[in-house]
């Protein structure tokens, strides 16, 4: 496998959160097309009609009730339908990325544009051509794309037909999708990621994980391993990595029980996936996890061989914040619980938090980078790192986002220090370089971008793109290869 000589700088976006065009170009619906907008303290809901004809709602990743079907209702605003209209404006946006100096762009391919009705429905040429045009536009500006195949957006058809990832048939469906992408774009893309934050199920289902959660995840890791094998067979120049949501967890006290719990949190929510996909086998502590979650007879001998033969070439990750855990429960600790994206988190008194309650920890980022480098000894890639915040459009048309600059400055400073100390990291892509629909809450008002998009949670705005102060700051960072952070 080969990796770039020069460090890659850029940003990450995703199809479902940016594109819009939800029913154009032969695309079929995905789950978030039926989702509303949440709040700073609560996740979004997904809507359906139940078997008795009544309106129902559920959270993302919940299983669709038996006999129910996703449905749109007139009194709900669906933010993903338009998103930021990247589907029609990608040339404008890629030009802005190039102006910032991007040398890479990470985005996803919507499965529902390539195989809108499964393998049995055949590939959609209009969708294939759409992404080819995006990748060609990137190369026109010298942007080397890194492409992710899956970010929780399989066609609704597959869930309603096969029941989603609990069904082993999904492995075949995904691998055929991946093969088409590798074959069609091998001359335009040589760095691929199979599943974005594949461990996310273990985060959202942490308090109610069951055997089915681990079956779904097992099928996804098998699909990823088989995709790696297919990519290498199609073209040996293709590098295929896994991507795992970062977990940096501290013990709340120096009680040895808290220390052990913090390490088990890392095992349970991060290393369980990363160890399996990089090393090609489930780790020894997987047996503890399976026992705790009543998981039985998960891995066959054939599955073990697939995992071993389909090890990922590199490890990509997201990092936003750190967390703390404790075995202690008392009134003082309960009073320090905060709500972050609809989930309870124990506050770290040494850290500041974002508008959405996420604990900002650049020192933890440096610590985390060394953990990954030393544990896995493969090239690593920052795919997501950023700050969701409220931005104010001033009367003069400017956005002064010093808080965003401060966040990225502190984290890139930690990254540069880790690079100098030998961490084998080959790129940094911020999340997201342009405002987009928040994954967890479905909001537009939760803004990450260096580029402002004039659109709010209610769908009001003209979609103008406006350069924030952070746009010019990141432009300078890239030009200096991360050395000029002032």
C-alpha positions, 0 to 999 in steps of 0.5 A: 500500500502507498500513502501520500508523501505530503500531509493531506489537508481538507475537510469531511462532509457526507452525502445525506447531510449535504446533498439534498436532491433526495428524490432526484437522479434516480435516488431512493429514500434513506432513513434520515429523509424521514427525520425532523430537526432536534434541539441542542439537548435532544436527538431527532426523530424518524417518522413512519406509519404503523401497521394500524395506519397511525403515525409513529416516531422512533430514534435513528438506529431503532428498528422499524416496527413490524409491518410499519413503513416510513412515511412523510407527513405534511406537518413536519419539516425534513431538513435532509430533503434539501440539506445544503443542496450540494447536489446542484451546487457541488462545483461552487462548493469545491471551488471554495474548498480549493480556495482554502487550499484543500489537497483532499476532500472526504465525502460519502457515496450515497448507496441509494444513488448507486443501488436504489433498490438493491442489487436486484434493482441494478445499478443506477447510471445517473448516480454513478455519473454524478459521483464521477463528475464530483471526483473529476471536479476535485482533481481539476483543483488538485484535490485528491479525494478520500471516499467513504462508502457508508454513513448509516444511509442504506436505501430504505428499500433494504431495511423494508425488504431484508430488515437491515443489518440484522440480516446477513444478506446485507453483506452481499448487498454492500459488497456488490455496491462497493465493487461497483464503486471501486471499479467505476472510480479506481482511476479517480480515487485510491483511498477508501473508507468502508464504514464511517464510525462503524462503532456508533451502534455501541454508542447509541445502544450502549445502555440497551445493547443486546445480541442483535446490536452485536450481530448487526456490527458483526455483519458490517465488519464482515462486509468491510473485510470482504470489501477490502479484499475486493478492492485489492483484487480490482486494483492493488493501488487501492488503499481501504481503511476502517473508520472508528468514532474516537473514544477518549475516556478518563476515570473520574477518580483515582479509585482503581475501579474507576481506572478499570472502568475507563479502560473497559469503556475504551475497549467496549466502544472503540477498540472492539471494532478497531482491533478486529478490523486492523488485526483481523480477529476479535480481541480476547476481551470480546468474550467478556463483552459478549457474555455481558450482552448475552451474545452467543455463537457469533463468529464461525470459522469462515467468518474468522477467515474473512476478518483475517484476510480483509484487514484494513490498510489504515485506521481513520477516526473521528475525535471531538471530545473526551469523557469521564466515567465513574463507579461512584454514585452520589448526589454530588456526581449526579449534579455534574451530569450534563446532556450532550446530544440527548445523552447524559455525560459526566462533566469534567471540571477541568474542561470547557464545553461547546454549545451542545455540551461536548467537552473540549479537550485538545490535550486528550486529542494528543493523548488519543493520537499516541494511543492509536499510533502505538496500539495499531502501528498502521497509518492513521487519518483524522477524518472528523474533528470540529466544533458545532456552534451557533454562528451570528451573521452580522449586519455587514455580512460577516461571521466572526467565529473566534471560538471555532478558530480557537478549537481547531487551533488547539487541536491542530497544535496537538496534532502537529506535536504528535506528528513531530513525535513520530505519530504516523498520521497522513491527513487531517480533514475537519468536520465539516468545512461547510455548514451542513445538517447535523447527524444526531440532531438534524439541525442546520443551526448547529454549525461546523463550517468555515463556510456559512450556509444561509439556511436555518432549522425551519428551512428559511434562507437563500442558501448563500455561501459566506466565508467566515473568519475561520475560512481565512484562518484555515487557508493560512494553516494549510498554506503553512502546512500547519505551522502558522496557527495564529 
